[in-house]
Amino acid sequence: MNKEKVKKPIYKRWWFWLIAIIIVIGIASGGEEEKDKAKENKDVEQEKVQDEEKTTKTSKEESDEPEEVEEKEEKEKKKEKKKEKEDIPKEYESALKKAETYANNMYMSKAGLYEQLTSEYGENFSEEAAQYAVENVEADWKENALQKAIIYQDDMAMSPNAIYDQLISEYGEKFTEEEAQYAIDNLPK
């Protein structure tokens, strides 16, 4: 009988397992070193940021330049507005969004805007929400009157007197007399 030497698979050899264990230990200990180094780097970075903040605060406190004071006041105002915005009911925010659309895209007057927001045939917001929106919308009412007057002049071929009447009419645009006069005075010739 011829006895051939049967080779064991590689995973059944003792030296294979020794190498595998060494590799696992190396990976495990190497990972810990990297974590330690990363943590040290992070701590150093945090210390640098804190030092920079202290330096910045100190230099700002020492200097009384008006620009820096204004910047500080502006940041505080922004924080206050943000806090106020968080306290605003959702209905008020929605009314303000609608008001911005009507005022800046449809060139409505302040009174016309309020009526549109509160009308049961319009947006049907509460009077309080509509008032909040009208008071807080960023709009140039004179410019809105002018834009509306230009539309009447170009699209409806109305005379300046008819445009003025339409702009101030309680059944029309509801602009103030001052806003309407501004519009008539600045119509393209």
Phi and psi in degrees as a GROMACS rama.xvg file:
@    title "Ramachandran Plot"
@    xaxis  label "Phi"
@    yaxis  label "Psi"
@TYPE xy
-94.2867  116.322  ASN-2
-95.3144  115.298  LYS-3
-94.8014  143.146  GLU-4
-78.5621  122.783  LYS-5
-90.6233  128.269  VAL-6
-82.7446  136.656  LYS-7
-78.1868  148.934  LYS-8
-63.0943  155.884  PRO-9
-61.9521  -34.8977  ILE-10
-73.6831  -6.79763  TYR-11
-100.353  6.38696  LYS-12
-94.7564  143.393  ARG-13
-64.8856  -37.6407  TRP-14
-69.0995  -28.756  TRP-15
-62.4068  -45.9031  PHE-16
-68.5209  -33.7728  TRP-17
-63.5836  -45.035  LEU-18
-64.2947  -42.7772  ILE-19
-60.921  -43.3734  ALA-20
-65.0363  -41.6185  ILE-21
-62.4263  -42.5466  ILE-22
-63.4741  -45.5085  ILE-23
-61.461  -45.1408  VAL-24
-63.0652  -41.5803  ILE-25
-62.6791  -42.4946  GLY-26
-65.7876  -44.9625  ILE-27
-62.8301  -45.9327  ALA-28
-72.9799  -33.318  SER-29
-67.2053  -37.7535  GLY-30
-64.4481  -38.9879  GLY-31
-65.1897  -40.6977  GLU-32
-62.749  -42.4021  GLU-33
-64.2302  -39.8612  GLU-34
-63.811  -42.5662  LYS-35
-62.4571  -44.1805  ASP-36
-63.2581  -41.791  LYS-37
-63.2029  -41.6365  ALA-38
-64.5198  -43.3175  LYS-39
-61.3345  -43.84  GLU-40
-61.7655  -41.2916  ASN-41
-64.5657  -43.3587  LYS-42
-61.3508  -42.2665  ASP-43
-63.8976  -43.6805  VAL-44
-60.77  -43.9191  GLU-45
-62.3876  -41.199  GLN-46
-62.6502  -41.8691  GLU-47
-61.7575  -45.2056  LYS-48
-62.0391  -43.8607  VAL-49
-63.2887  -41.0062  GLN-50
-63.6254  -42.5189  ASP-51
-63.1931  -41.3355  GLU-52
-63.5019  -42.7023  GLU-53
-61.9187  -43.7341  LYS-54
-62.9823  -43.69  THR-55
-63.1961  -46.3183  THR-56
-60.2038  -45.4194  LYS-57
-62.1721  -45.5774  THR-58
-66.9455  -35.1746  SER-59
-68.931  -39.8178  LYS-60
-68.6271  -35.7442  GLU-61
-72.768  -34.9447  GLU-62
-89.9508  139.209  SER-63
-112.915  34.7349  ASP-64
-67.7549  136.37  GLU-65
-59.7271  -34.4996  PRO-66
-62.1247  -43.6304  GLU-67
-69.2419  -36.1782  GLU-68
-64.7426  -43.0239  VAL-69
-62.9195  -42.0858  GLU-70
-60.9533  -42.8783  GLU-71
-63.6288  -44.5034  LYS-72
-63.7128  -39.9886  GLU-73
-63.8262  -41.0329  GLU-74
-63.3454  -40.4772  LYS-75
-64.8281  -39.8815  GLU-76
-63.3149  -40.9512  LYS-77
-63.2193  -39.8963  LYS-78
-63.0726  -42.139  LYS-79
-63.4239  -44.2822  GLU-80
-62.07  -40.7429  LYS-81
-63.129  -42.4277  LYS-82
-64.9225  -43.1244  LYS-83
-61.3856  -41.0256  GLU-84
-62.3898  -35.3412  LYS-85
-67.0178  -27.4682  GLU-86
-87.0919  -5.63182  ASP-87
-79.041  131.016  ILE-88
-62.5198  151.568  PRO-89
-60.3183  -36.7243  LYS-90
-61.1344  -40.0478  GLU-91
-65.2176  -42.684  TYR-92
-61.2789  -42.7145  GLU-93
-64.7582  -41.8814  SER-94
-62.8948  -40.0173  ALA-95
-65.0449  -40.9489  LEU-96
-61.3905  -44.583  LYS-97
-63.7535  -41.7394  LYS-98
-60.3434  -41.6107  ALA-99
-61.9611  -40.417  GLU-100
-64.1887  -50.4994  THR-101
-64.1853  -43.0394  TYR-102
-71.5395  -39.7921  ALA-103
-98.0101  -12.4977  ASN-104
-114.62  -27.994  ASN-105
-111.174  -0.0831639  MET-106
55.1356  46.6861  TYR-107
-79.6911  157.093  MET-108
-81.1134  169.466  SER-109
-62.0675  -47.3433  LYS-110
-67.4329  -40.8542  ALA-111
-64.2837  -37.9957  GLY-112
-64.5248  -46.1755  LEU-113
-59.326  -45.2012  TYR-114
-62.7724  -42.0579  GLU-115
-62.6819  -40.3176  GLN-116
-70.969  -32.5995  LEU-117
-95.0801  -15.8475  THR-118
-64.4333  138.939  SER-119
-68.3438  -20.0127  GLU-120
-93.3496  -5.87395  TYR-121
-105.294  -118.345  GLY-122
-92.5523  -20.6853  GLU-123
61.0508  37.5059  ASN-124
-79.8615  159.98  PHE-125
-65.6193  157.965  SER-126
-61.3373  -37.2124  GLU-127
-65.7236  -43.4439  GLU-128
-65.5737  -41.9172  ALA-129
-64.4843  -42.4194  ALA-130
-63.0608  -43.0148  GLN-131
-58.1022  -45.5644  TYR-132
-63.8237  -44.8601  ALA-133
-64.0758  -38.4561  VAL-134
-73.2598  -25.5271  GLU-135
-108.499  -6.42247  ASN-136
-71.1255  140.557  VAL-137
-91.8855  105.118  GLU-138
-147.446  150.083  ALA-139
-104.744  100.99  ASP-140
-65.3211  -35.6643  TRP-141
-65.1284  -42.3364  LYS-142
-65.878  -37.1816  GLU-143
-61.5505  -43.0511  ASN-144
-61.4157  -42.0977  ALA-145
-63.3547  -45.1365  LEU-146
-62.1737  -40.1984  GLN-147
-65.685  -41.7221  LYS-148
-62.2771  -40.3414  ALA-149
-62.7398  -40.6283  ILE-150
-61.3099  -46.3041  ILE-151
-62.3961  -39.5863  TYR-152
-67.0827  -47.1827  GLN-153
-78.9411  -45.7982  ASP-154
-87.3977  -28.2578  ASP-155
-117.271  0.417959  MET-156
50.9786  43.8318  ALA-157
-86.765  151.615  MET-158
-76.0506  160.057  SER-159
-57.3696  -38.6673  PRO-160
-65.0082  -43.2741  ASN-161
-66.1219  -38.1808  ALA-162
-63.8387  -45.4924  ILE-163
-57.739  -48.3499  TYR-164
-59.541  -41.1847  ASP-165
-65.7258  -38.8988  GLN-166
-67.3816  -36.3497  LEU-167
-95.415  -8.93914  ILE-168
-63.862  139.374  SER-169
-71.2869  -16.2356  GLU-170
-98.7101  -2.62548  TYR-171
-108.888  -122.401  GLY-172
-88.2781  -21.5974  GLU-173
66.837  32.4028  LYS-174
-77.8893  159.476  PHE-175
-73.2351  162.661  THR-176
-61.0586  -39.1304  GLU-177
-62.1502  -44.8079  GLU-178
-65.0702  -40.842  GLU-179
-66.3002  -41.2812  ALA-180
-65.0947  -39.4909  GLN-181
-57.5482  -44.2944  TYR-182
-62.6924  -46.2757  ALA-183
-64.8372  -40.9605  ILE-184
-66.2444  -24.664  ASP-185
-110.158  12.0072  ASN-186
-64.1164  141.563  LEU-187
-62.4368  139.925  PRO-188
